[in-house]
């Protein structure tokens, strides 16, 4: 089983220069259209209903 994603750990691994560049690119990006926001919202909404399989469920 993998550890949950940790933003602080990801930033530590990437380093300050990469994080600075990521923030610059994000600041330069045009705003998302309402359709794009809705698509992203829908993706996250669909993930919430997914459940992790338990060992008992896998054996059945």
C-alpha positions as a Markdown table, in Angstrom:
| # | Residue | x | y | z |
|---|---|---|---|---|
| 1 | Unk | 0.0 | 0.0 | 0.0 |
| 2 | Unk | 1.4 | 3.4 | -0.9 |
| 3 | Unk | 1.5 | 6.4 | 1.5 |
| 4 | Unk | -1.0 | 9.2 | 0.9 |
| 5 | Unk | 0.1 | 12.1 | -1.2 |
| 6 | Unk | 1.9 | 14.8 | 0.8 |
| 7 | Unk | 2.2 | 18.3 | -0.7 |
| 8 | Unk | 5.1 | 19.2 | 1.6 |
| 9 | Unk | 7.0 | 16.1 | 0.7 |
| 10 | Unk | 6.4 | 16.7 | -3.0 |
| 11 | Unk | 7.7 | 20.3 | -2.7 |
| 12 | Unk | 10.7 | 19.1 | -0.8 |
| 13 | Unk | 11.5 | 16.5 | -3.5 |
| 14 | Unk | 11.1 | 19.0 | -6.3 |
| 15 | Unk | 13.1 | 21.7 | -4.6 |
| 16 | Unk | 12.6 | 25.5 | -4.4 |
| 17 | Unk | 13.7 | 26.3 | -7.9 |
| 18 | Unk | 11.2 | 24.0 | -9.5 |
| 19 | Unk | 8.4 | 25.1 | -7.2 |
| 20 | Unk | 9.2 | 28.7 | -8.1 |
| 21 | Unk | 8.9 | 27.9 | -11.8 |
| 22 | Unk | 5.7 | 26.0 | -11.3 |
| 23 | Unk | 4.2 | 29.0 | -9.5 |
| 24 | Unk | 5.3 | 31.3 | -12.2 |
| 25 | Unk | 3.8 | 29.1 | -14.9 |
| 26 | Unk | 0.5 | 28.9 | -13.0 |
| 27 | Unk | 0.4 | 32.7 | -12.6 |
| 28 | Unk | 0.9 | 33.2 | -16.3 |
| 29 | Unk | -1.9 | 30.7 | -17.3 |
| 30 | Unk | -5.2 | 32.1 | -18.5 |
| 31 | Unk | -8.2 | 31.7 | -16.2 |
| 32 | Unk | -10.2 | 28.5 | -16.7 |
| 33 | Unk | -13.4 | 28.6 | -18.6 |
| 34 | Unk | -16.6 | 27.6 | -16.7 |
| 35 | Unk | -16.7 | 24.4 | -18.7 |
| 36 | Unk | -13.2 | 23.5 | -17.7 |
| 37 | Unk | -13.9 | 24.1 | -14.0 |
| 38 | Unk | -17.0 | 21.9 | -14.2 |
| 39 | Unk | -15.1 | 19.1 | -15.9 |
| 40 | Unk | -12.5 | 19.2 | -13.1 |
| 41 | Unk | -15.1 | 19.4 | -10.4 |
| 42 | Unk | -16.9 | 16.4 | -12.0 |
| 43 | Unk | -13.7 | 14.3 | -11.9 |
| 44 | Unk | -13.1 | 15.0 | -8.2 |
| 45 | Unk | -16.8 | 14.4 | -7.4 |
| 46 | Unk | -16.7 | 11.0 | -9.1 |
| 47 | Unk | -13.6 | 10.0 | -7.2 |
| 48 | Unk | -15.3 | 10.5 | -3.8 |
| 49 | Unk | -17.8 | 7.7 | -4.5 |
| 50 | Unk | -15.1 | 5.2 | -5.2 |
| 51 | Unk | -14.3 | 2.8 | -2.4 |
| 52 | Unk | -11.1 | 0.9 | -1.7 |
| 53 | Unk | -11.6 | -2.8 | -1.9 |
| 54 | Unk | -11.1 | -4.7 | 1.3 |
| 55 | Unk | -9.3 | -8.1 | 1.3 |
| 56 | Unk | -12.6 | -9.8 | 2.1 |
| 57 | Unk | -14.2 | -8.2 | -1.0 |
| 58 | Unk | -11.3 | -9.2 | -3.2 |
| 59 | Unk | -11.6 | -12.9 | -2.1 |
| 60 | Unk | -15.3 | -13.1 | -2.9 |
